[in-house]
Amino acid sequence: MILFFGVVLSFFGYLFSVIKEQQDLKNQQVSIKSEKVTQDVIDDIDFKVFKLGEKKLNIGDEISVRLKNNNRVHGTLIGARKVENALCIVTAEDELLEVHVTRIKKLRVTMKYGRLF
């Protein structure tokens, strides 16, 4: 019985967090848990919503990138810079990376920001 209530409670917690993310997107606000990402960094980004190939990417999406040298980068997308032709990603280790589009072999969106499934 306690396990059932725990599962129901965690489901509603997840549901409420997704609803909050959707409200933040409507208000054009994104909360990213990082010490290195400040409002100045976000303001310097040229594109926060853009298309890369067939994929529509949005600030806050969690992505996995395989580079041409077979290294992998996992992290949260901050946006894209037009002049450098690069994606800005914050990794789990709180590093701010710029990955040039020409170095990307494969890109996969692991979780969309503000989407339930």
RAVENGI-V831020 format. One line per field, one symbol per residue. phi: phi as a letter, one per 30 degrees, with the letter a starting at -180 (. if undefined). psi: psi as a letter, one per 40 degrees, with the letter a starting at -180 (. if undefined). A space follows every 10 residues. Layout:
phi = ???
psi = ???
//
This chain:
phi = .ddddddddd dddddddddd dddddddhbb ccdaddccdd ddddddbcba cbiccccbej dcbbccddci dcbclcdclb cdddhbccbc dddicccccd ddddcbbbdd addicdb
psi = dddddddddd dddddddddd ddddddefih hhgiddhidd dddehdhdhi hhbehhiihe ihihhhidee iihhahhdai hddefiihhh idefihihhi deehdhhhhd hiheid.
//
